[in-house]
Amino acid sequence: MLRYLSAGESHGPGLTVVVEGLPSGLPVTEEYVGRELARRQGGYGRGARMQIEQDRARFLAGVRGGLTLGSPVAVYIENRDYASWQEVMGPGPEARLDRQVVTRPRPGHADLAGALKYAHRDIRNVLERASARETAARVAAGALARRLLEELGVEIIGQVTRIGRVEAPELPLGRGASGEEIARLRRAIESSPVYCAHEEAAQAMMREIDMAREAGDSLGGVFEIRAYGLPPGLGSYAHWDRRLDGRLARALMSIQAIKGVEIGLGFAAAALPGSQVHDEIFHRPGEGFYRLTNRAGGLEGGVTNGEPLVVRAAMKPIPTLRRPLRSVDLETKEAYEAAVERSDVCAVPAACVVGEAAVAWELAVAFLEKFGGDSLEEVKRNYRQYLAYLRERTR
């Protein structure tokens, strides 16, 4: 079983993630994980915290000589900002709990609900863990999963498709996309300040962010994740909790500020007749089954069907505003303007990177469920046998 557990607070010493179930022999370096962490910190519209933190991954266990050992992998990400918060956030009884106390819950955050659930009088005990800073640990875990998928021939690409009122044209690449086409698309996305390959749309998105910043407001948007090279048969139609579409939706919805997930046509399918929704099946001798469309987004009945995976997530605007919303003090019950914590104007590009990590994780879980193995070579051997079976069965 592939699983991970993370720990850490936004202004604590750092974040720790422990990943269990990776096969031995997987090549991975701290620099590889660090590149994904750096991508999470990028994107137009980010706040001052990104100038303070320069996330680096440090392997504490489970990796030797650049290869996983098969034992749990522990990754540590230091919070550089902890030096300014040590007196308040220290774990010992000497910590100054009377300083930086937060009693004014912010609308749109976990502040009030979390304080009531855990009986906290200081909302800082909630916001420190509910903070999106936690997603750095998810990206680290997702990077390890992504490294495994690369060994199995799977490519994952994320792109921002909407910020505020600006929407980019749909990605044209389908199942037959070449490696060079995918690489070209990846380069275009990574060179964009908003992680959008369509240059004209990207420029309009940045103008939208600038207007929101001037108004003291924030913006949300939509990002799309695609996975190429998936075989048919990942996931399950037999059990509700093993359906891959449900697991992907859960993983993406668990990311802070994500309020909607769709696969393929998604919500648009509700307004169309079935003849314009379902992907017809064809067969060509020597090549096997294929589709002319991919409206299902690569998943049917909770199982991958061999087409590229296409999943999107909608992110609400960041709820912390420079023009704070109205709230009520947790202790005095008096009306106040909500407390303002350091925040971004738009974090959709960063959320896209977190979304890639979430998708990579669930796909890696599905791969290891189906093909198993204690070493990377064993997993590859099992996978090669399955691909041979598919070629024989479908030709």
C-alpha positions in Angstrom: 0.0 0.0 0.0 1.3 3.4 -0.9 0.4 6.1 1.6 1.8 9.2 3.3 1.4 11.3 6.4 2.4 14.9 6.7 2.9 17.1 9.8 3.9 20.7 10.5 2.5 24.2 11.0 2.8 27.2 8.7 5.2 29.1 11.0 6.6 26.1 12.9 10.1 24.7 12.4 9.2 22.9 9.2 7.1 20.3 7.4 7.7 16.6 7.5 6.2 14.0 5.2 6.6 10.2 5.5 5.9 8.1 2.4 5.4 4.4 2.8 5.2 1.8 0.1 7.5 3.1 -2.6 9.4 0.2 -4.3 13.1 -0.1 -3.8 15.4 1.0 -6.6 13.5 4.1 -7.7 16.0 6.8 -8.7 15.2 10.1 -7.0 17.1 13.1 -5.7 16.5 16.0 -3.3 17.0 18.3 -6.3 14.2 16.6 -8.2 11.7 17.1 -5.3 13.0 20.6 -4.9 12.2 21.6 -8.5 8.5 20.7 -7.8 8.6 22.7 -4.6 10.0 25.7 -6.5 7.2 25.4 -9.0 4.6 25.5 -6.2 6.1 28.8 -5.0 6.0 30.4 -8.4 3.2 32.0 -10.3 2.0 35.6 -10.9 0.0 37.0 -8.0 1.8 35.4 -5.1 2.4 37.1 -1.8 5.4 38.1 0.3 5.8 34.7 2.0 7.2 33.3 -1.3 10.1 35.8 -1.0 10.9 34.5 2.5 10.7 30.8 1.9 12.9 29.0 -0.6 11.7 25.4 -0.1 14.3 22.7 -0.3 13.7 19.0 0.3 15.9 17.1 2.6 15.8 13.3 2.7 16.0 12.0 6.3 15.3 8.3 5.6 14.5 5.8 3.0 16.9 6.9 0.2 20.6 5.9 -0.2 22.8 6.7 -3.1 20.0 8.3 -5.0 17.8 5.2 -4.8 14.8 4.3 -2.6 15.4 1.4 -0.2 11.8 0.1 0.0 11.5 1.4 3.6 9.6 4.6 4.4 10.9 7.8 2.9 11.0 10.8 5.2 11.3 14.3 3.6 11.8 17.5 5.6 11.1 21.0 4.4 12.4 23.8 6.6 10.3 26.9 7.3 12.8 29.7 7.1 10.3 32.1 8.6 10.3 30.1 11.9 13.2 32.2 13.1 10.8 35.2 13.4 8.1 33.0 15.1 10.1 30.7 17.4 9.0 32.6 20.6 5.3 32.2 19.7 5.4 28.8 17.9 7.9 26.9 20.0 6.8 23.5 21.2 8.0 23.9 24.8 6.1 25.4 27.8 8.2 28.5 27.5 6.4 29.5 24.2 4.7 32.9 24.5 1.1 31.9 24.0 -0.1 35.4 24.9 1.5 36.9 21.8 0.1 37.0 18.2 -3.2 35.7 19.5 -6.0 35.6 16.9 -9.6 35.8 18.0 -11.2 37.2 14.9 -12.1 34.4 12.5 -11.8 35.2 8.7 -14.7 34.4 6.5 -13.9 31.6 4.0 -11.2 30.0 6.3 -11.3 27.1 8.7 -10.9 29.6 11.5 -14.3 29.5 13.2 -15.3 26.0 12.5 -11.8 24.7 13.6 -11.8 26.7 16.8 -15.2 25.4 17.8 -14.3 21.8 16.8 -11.1 21.6 18.8 -12.1 24.0 21.6 -9.3 26.5 20.8 -9.5 30.1 22.1 -6.5 31.1 20.0 -7.4 30.7 16.3 -3.7 30.6 15.5 -3.9 26.9 16.5 -6.2 26.4 13.6 -4.8 28.6 10.9 -1.3 27.3 11.3 -2.3 23.9 10.1 -5.2 24.8 7.8 -2.9 27.1 5.9 -2.0 26.2 2.3 1.6 26.1 3.5 0.8 22.4 4.2 0.6 21.8 0.4 4.4 21.9 0.2 4.3 18.5 1.9 1.8 17.2 -0.6 4.0 18.4 -3.5 6.9 16.5 -2.0 4.9 13.3 -1.7 3.5 13.8 -5.2 7.0 14.4 -6.6 8.0 10.9 -5.4 4.9 9.5 -7.0 5.6 11.4 -10.2 9.1 10.0 -10.3 7.7 6.5 -10.2 5.2 7.2 -13.0 8.0 8.6 -15.2 9.7 5.2 -14.9 6.4 3.6 -16.2 6.1 6.0 -19.1 3.4 8.3 -17.7 3.6 12.1 -18.4 1.6 14.5 -16.2 1.0 18.1 -17.3 -1.0 20.8 -15.5 -2.1 24.1 -17.0 -4.1 27.1 -15.7 -7.1 27.5 -18.0 -9.0 30.3 -16.2 -8.3 33.2 -13.8 -11.2 35.3 -13.0 -13.1 36.2 -16.2 -10.3 35.2 -18.5 -10.4 31.7 -20.0 -7.7 30.0 -22.2 -8.6 27.9 -25.3 -8.7 24.1 -24.8 -5.5 22.1 -25.1 -5.4 20.4 -28.5 -3.2 17.4 -27.6 -5.0 14.0 -27.5 -3.9 10.4 -27.3 -1.7 10.5 -30.4 0.4 13.4 -29.1 4.1 12.9 -29.7 6.7 13.2 -27.0 8.0 16.3 -28.6 4.6 17.9 -28.7 4.1 17.2 -25.0 7.6 18.5 -24.2 6.9 21.7 -26.2 3.6 22.2 -24.3 5.4 21.7 -21.0 8.1 24.3 -21.9 5.4 26.8 -22.9 3.6 26.3 -19.6 6.7 26.5 -17.4 7.8 29.8 -19.2 4.4 31.4 -18.4 4.1 33.5 -15.2 0.6 32.1 -14.8 1.4 28.6 -16.0 -0.8 29.0 -19.1 0.6 27.9 -22.5 -1.7 30.3 -24.5 0.3 33.6 -24.4 -2.5 36.0 -25.2 -4.7 34.4 -22.5 -1.8 34.5 -20.0 -1.3 38.2 -20.6 -5.0 38.9 -20.0 -4.9 36.8 -16.8 -2.0 38.9 -15.5 -3.9 42.1 -16.2 -6.9 40.6 -14.3 -4.6 39.9 -11.3 -3.2 43.4 -11.4 -6.7 44.9 -11.3 -7.7 42.7 -8.3 -4.5 43.7 -6.5 -5.2 47.4 -7.0 -8.7 46.9 -5.7 -7.5 45.0 -2.6 -9.4 41.9 -3.8 -8.4 38.3 -4.8 -9.1 36.0 -7.7 -9.8 32.3 -8.2 -9.8 30.2 -11.4 -9.6 26.8 -12.9 -6.6 24.5 -13.7 -6.5 21.3 -15.8 -4.3 18.2 -15.3 -3.7 15.7 -18.0 -1.9 12.4 -17.8 -0.5 10.7 -20.9 0.6 7.1 -21.3 -2.0 5.5 -18.9 -3.0 1.9 -19.8 -6.6 0.8 -19.6 -7.5 -1.0 -16.4 -6.4 1.3 -13.5 -9.0 1.7 -10.8 -12.1 -0.4 -10.3 -15.8 -0.4 -11.2 -16.5 -3.1 -8.6 -16.2 -1.1 -5.4 -17.3 2.5 -4.8 -14.2 3.4 -2.8 -11.8 2.1 -5.5 -13.2 4.0 -8.4 -10.4 6.1 -9.7 -12.6 9.0 -10.7 -13.9 9.2 -7.1 -10.4 9.0 -5.7 -9.1 11.7 -8.0 -12.0 14.0 -7.1 -11.4 13.4 -3.4 -7.6 14.2 -3.7 -8.3 17.4 -5.6 -11.2 18.6 -3.5 -9.0 18.2 -0.4 -6.7 20.9 -1.6 -7.3 24.2 0.1 -9.8 26.5 -1.7 -10.8 23.9 -4.3 -14.6 23.9 -4.6 -15.3 21.8 -7.7 -13.8 19.0 -9.8 -14.8 17.6 -13.2 -13.5 14.9 -15.4 -13.7 15.1 -19.2 -16.7 17.2 -20.2 -17.7 17.3 -16.6 -20.6 19.7 -15.8 -21.0 20.6 -19.5 -22.2 17.0 -20.1 -25.3 17.7 -18.1 -26.6 20.1 -20.8 -25.9 17.8 -23.8 -27.7 14.8 -25.3 -26.0 11.4 -24.9 -25.1 11.4 -28.6 -22.8 14.3 -27.9 -21.3 13.0 -24.7 -20.2 9.4 -25.1 -17.1 8.4 -27.0 -17.7 5.9 -29.8 -15.4 2.8 -29.9 -13.5 1.7 -33.1 -11.0 -1.0 -33.9 -8.2 -1.2 -36.3 -6.4 -4.5 -36.9 -2.9 -4.5 -35.6 -3.5 -1.4 -33.5 -6.5 -2.3 -31.3 -9.4 -0.2 -29.9 -9.4 3.5 -30.2 -11.8 6.6 -29.9 -12.1 9.6 -32.1 -13.1 11.7 -29.0 -12.2 11.8 -25.3 -15.2 13.4 -23.7 -15.0 10.9 -20.8 -11.6 12.3 -19.9 -9.9 8.9 -20.0 -12.2 7.3 -17.3 -15.2 5.1 -17.7 -16.9 3.4 -14.8 -14.1 4.4 -12.5 -11.5 2.7 -14.7 -8.9 4.2 -17.1 -9.8 3.4 -20.7 -6.4 4.1 -22.4 -7.2 7.7 -23.4 -5.4 10.6 -21.8 -6.8 11.5 -18.3 -8.3 15.0 -18.3 -9.4 16.4 -14.9 -10.1 20.0 -13.9 -10.5 21.8 -10.5 -12.1 25.1 -9.7 -10.4 27.3 -7.0 -12.3 30.0 -5.1 -10.6 33.4 -4.6 -8.3 33.6 -1.6 -10.4 34.6 1.4 -7.8 36.8 3.0 -8.3 40.3 1.6 -6.5 43.6 2.0 -10.0 45.0 2.4 -11.1 42.6 5.2 -14.6 41.2 5.3 -16.8 41.6 8.4 -16.6 39.1 11.2 -17.3 38.6 14.9 -14.7 38.2 17.7 -14.6 34.7 19.0 -14.4 35.8 22.6 -16.2 39.1 22.9 -18.8 38.4 20.2 -18.3 42.0 19.0 -18.3 42.9 15.3 -14.9 43.5 13.7 -13.2 43.5 10.4 -11.6 40.1 10.0 -7.9 39.7 10.8 -5.6 40.1 7.8 -2.8 37.5 7.4 -0.1 37.7 4.8 -1.7 36.4 1.6 -1.7 36.1 -2.2 -3.9 37.9 -4.7 -4.1 34.8 -6.8 -2.7 31.3 -6.1 -4.3 29.4 -9.0 -0.9 28.7 -10.6 0.5 27.3 -7.3 -2.7 25.2 -6.9 -2.2 23.7 -10.3 1.2 22.4 -9.2 -0.4 20.9 -6.0 -3.1 19.4 -8.3 -0.5 17.7 -10.4 1.0 16.2 -7.2 -2.5 15.0 -6.1 -3.2 13.4 -9.4 0.3 11.8 -9.6 -0.2 10.4 -6.1 -3.5 8.7 -6.9 -2.2 7.3 -10.2 0.8 5.9 -8.5 -1.4 4.3 -5.9 -3.5 2.7 -8.7 -0.4 1.5 -10.5 1.0 -0.2 -7.4 -2.4 -1.7 -6.6 -2.6 -3.4 -10.0 1.1 -4.3 -10.7 2.6 -4.5 -7.2 6.2 -5.4 -6.4 8.7 -4.7 -3.7 11.3 -3.4 -6.2 11.0 -1.1 -9.2 12.2 -3.9 -11.5 9.5 -6.2 -10.2 6.8 -3.5 -10.8 8.2 -2.9 -14.4 8.2 -6.6 -15.1 4.6 -7.0 -14.0 3.6 -4.0 -16.0 5.4 -5.3 -19.2 3.5 -8.5 -18.9 0.2 -6.7 -18.7 1.0 -4.6 -21.7 1.9 -7.7 -23.6 -1.5 -9.2 -22.6 -3.3 -6.1 -23.8 -1.5 -6.2 -27.2 -2.5 -9.8 -27.7 -6.1 -9.2 -26.5 -6.9 -6.1 -28.5 -5.0 -6.5 -31.8 
